[in-house]
Amino acid sequence: MPRVIVIGAGAAGSMAAIFAARGGAETVLLEGSVDGGRKILISGGGRCNILPMVVDESRYVTDSSPNVMRKMLRAWPVLEQRAFFEDDLGIPLAEEHESNKLFPVSNKARDVRDGLLHAAKSAGVRVLHDHRVVSFAQVAKGWDVTLANGESLHCDRLVVASGGLSVPATGSDGAGLAMLERLGYELHPRYAALTPITAAPSDYTELSGLSLTVTITAKSGRACTRRGIQRFVDGTVDAVARCRLGGAVKATGRAHRERRRSRRVAGPVGCCADCGCGS
Ligand SMILES: Cc1cc2nc3c(=O)[nH]c(=O)nc-3n(C[C@H](O)[C@H](O)[C@H](O)COP(=O)(O)OP(=O)(O)OC[C@H]3O[C@@H](n4cnc5c(N)ncnc54)[C@H](O)[C@@H]3O)c2cc1C
């Protein structure tokens, strides 16, 4: 039986562990924090938007191969994903008509976090909390993984799901990415996908408190338009818009590089006040 170690009990690591174990691997899930999945707890304002109703491939951006991304999106159709959450995990979902998104009926992100970890344990995964990984190295047959407590573990396959750079208080501080880079893996620059879009001075102050259907076009580089319901808070385009505009700003070409160069992105729209990307 192959032995798999997954680093990080967030959304990605829990899913990887569930499917490794269901596929017959002896699976260990190593989590640095005492509980894991803390980013799920804050997702969707504590409600966790699990899925879109419909997957629109044009809304996804990547610095890696668009072809691989397309294959990933098509590999697991959204209806099957919905069935996984509802039937396998026992988390009924409901559509939020305003946004065309699916949330747990309970509106509790905690149900999602707990449901994933419960499914991992039920599939036979050994979930080890408070087990922070400090390094890993490829050896003749598989991988050696070293923990902060000095312990060393061996596996045939290693999954690094230690998260990105956003909200380091949830446990994902970029350490896993640094370990990969030390081994010679080439990583694309990280940038925020979820950013508040601010303008100074703001043209939107008088719109504060309103939610409107608007169309926003980013003009630098490749023009990109997003239409949808946007909420305005103190002259800032708020959370709902961030998701949509994050992709738009990215599509116009490397928001953060532009930001560093000129402090301006996409004409009058500036990025970004508190993206938490750590850059
Ligand atoms: C405010 C906010 C709202 C969001 N809302 C939504 C939403 O509604 N819907 C949605 O789909 N997405 C949402 N997202 C995005 C989503 O939360 C993330 O994409 C997702 O949780 C990332 O999961 P992950 O497993 O890749 O990483 P993480 O959740 O960051 O998990 C990584 C795990 O690895 C652990 N770890 C890190 N380093 C080590 C180490 N060295 N050793 C052991 N363990 C380690 C960490 O403790 C952590 O538990 C939101 C994000 C934010 C910040």
PDBQT file of the ligand as one rigid body, heavy atoms in Angstrom, charges set to zero:
ROOT
HETATM    1  C1  LIG A 301     -11.287  36.482   3.569  1.00  0.00    +0.000 C 
HETATM    2  C2  LIG A 301     -11.340  35.300   2.624  1.00  0.00    +0.000 A 
HETATM    3  C3  LIG A 301     -12.578  34.860   2.143  1.00  0.00    +0.000 A 
HETATM    4  C4  LIG A 301     -12.635  33.791   1.264  1.00  0.00    +0.000 A 
HETATM    5  N1  LIG A 301     -13.860  33.348   0.838  1.00  0.00    +0.000 NA
HETATM    6  C5  LIG A 301     -13.924  32.259   0.037  1.00  0.00    +0.000 A 
HETATM    7  C6  LIG A 301     -15.166  31.686  -0.329  1.00  0.00    +0.000 A 
HETATM    8  O1  LIG A 301     -16.233  32.143   0.114  1.00  0.00    +0.000 OA
HETATM    9  N2  LIG A 301     -15.164  30.619  -1.163  1.00  0.00    +0.000 N 
HETATM   10  C7  LIG A 301     -13.993  30.054  -1.631  1.00  0.00    +0.000 A 
HETATM   11  O2  LIG A 301     -14.047  29.060  -2.372  1.00  0.00    +0.000 OA
HETATM   12  N3  LIG A 301     -12.795  30.555  -1.280  1.00  0.00    +0.000 NA
HETATM   13  C8  LIG A 301     -12.745  31.619  -0.446  1.00  0.00    +0.000 A 
HETATM   14  N4  LIG A 301     -11.528  32.119  -0.068  1.00  0.00    +0.000 N 
HETATM   15  C9  LIG A 301     -10.334  31.446  -0.557  1.00  0.00    +0.000 C 
HETATM   16  C10 LIG A 301     -10.155  30.127   0.197  1.00  0.00    +0.000 C 
HETATM   17  O3  LIG A 301     -10.395  30.336   1.576  1.00  0.00    +0.000 OA
HETATM   18  C11 LIG A 301      -8.747  29.614  -0.015  1.00  0.00    +0.000 C 
HETATM   19  O4  LIG A 301      -8.477  29.546  -1.390  1.00  0.00    +0.000 OA
HETATM   20  C12 LIG A 301      -8.575  28.230   0.570  1.00  0.00    +0.000 C 
HETATM   21  O5  LIG A 301      -9.040  28.154   1.900  1.00  0.00    +0.000 OA
HETATM   22  C13 LIG A 301      -7.119  27.873   0.513  1.00  0.00    +0.000 C 
HETATM   23  O6  LIG A 301      -6.994  26.562   0.964  1.00  0.00    +0.000 OA
HETATM   24  P1  LIG A 301      -5.576  25.872   1.017  1.00  0.00    +0.000 P 
HETATM   25  O7  LIG A 301      -5.805  24.519   1.559  1.00  0.00    +0.000 OA
HETATM   26  O8  LIG A 301      -4.889  26.009  -0.290  1.00  0.00    +0.000 OA
HETATM   27  O9  LIG A 301      -4.702  26.759   2.026  1.00  0.00    +0.000 OA
HETATM   28  P2  LIG A 301      -4.910  27.112   3.555  1.00  0.00    +0.000 P 
HETATM   29  O10 LIG A 301      -6.327  27.191   3.925  1.00  0.00    +0.000 OA
HETATM   30  O11 LIG A 301      -4.055  28.303   3.802  1.00  0.00    +0.000 OA
HETATM   31  O12 LIG A 301      -4.356  25.852   4.331  1.00  0.00    +0.000 OA
HETATM   32  C14 LIG A 301      -2.993  25.591   4.472  1.00  0.00    +0.000 C 
HETATM   33  C15 LIG A 301      -2.808  24.795   5.743  1.00  0.00    +0.000 C 
HETATM   34  O13 LIG A 301      -1.459  24.375   5.805  1.00  0.00    +0.000 OA
HETATM   35  C16 LIG A 301      -0.989  24.536   7.129  1.00  0.00    +0.000 C 
HETATM   36  N5  LIG A 301       0.465  24.694   7.062  1.00  0.00    +0.000 N 
HETATM   37  C17 LIG A 301       1.151  25.724   6.506  1.00  0.00    +0.000 A 
HETATM   38  N6  LIG A 301       2.474  25.503   6.601  1.00  0.00    +0.000 NA
HETATM   39  C18 LIG A 301       2.595  24.307   7.243  1.00  0.00    +0.000 A 
HETATM   40  C19 LIG A 301       3.741  23.537   7.634  1.00  0.00    +0.000 A 
HETATM   41  N7  LIG A 301       4.990  23.944   7.397  1.00  0.00    +0.000 N 
HETATM   42  N8  LIG A 301       3.540  22.353   8.252  1.00  0.00    +0.000 NA
HETATM   43  C20 LIG A 301       2.253  21.900   8.494  1.00  0.00    +0.000 A 
HETATM   44  N9  LIG A 301       1.152  22.590   8.153  1.00  0.00    +0.000 NA
HETATM   45  C21 LIG A 301       1.327  23.780   7.522  1.00  0.00    +0.000 A 
HETATM   46  C22 LIG A 301      -1.709  25.781   7.638  1.00  0.00    +0.000 C 
HETATM   47  O14 LIG A 301      -1.753  25.813   9.063  1.00  0.00    +0.000 OA
HETATM   48  C23 LIG A 301      -3.084  25.624   6.998  1.00  0.00    +0.000 C 
HETATM   49  O15 LIG A 301      -3.990  24.930   7.842  1.00  0.00    +0.000 OA
HETATM   50  C24 LIG A 301     -11.437  33.166   0.826  1.00  0.00    +0.000 A 
HETATM   51  C25 LIG A 301     -10.207  33.599   1.318  1.00  0.00    +0.000 A 
HETATM   52  C26 LIG A 301     -10.153  34.652   2.211  1.00  0.00    +0.000 A 
HETATM   53  C27 LIG A 301      -8.812  35.086   2.738  1.00  0.00    +0.000 C 
ENDROOT
TORSDOF 0
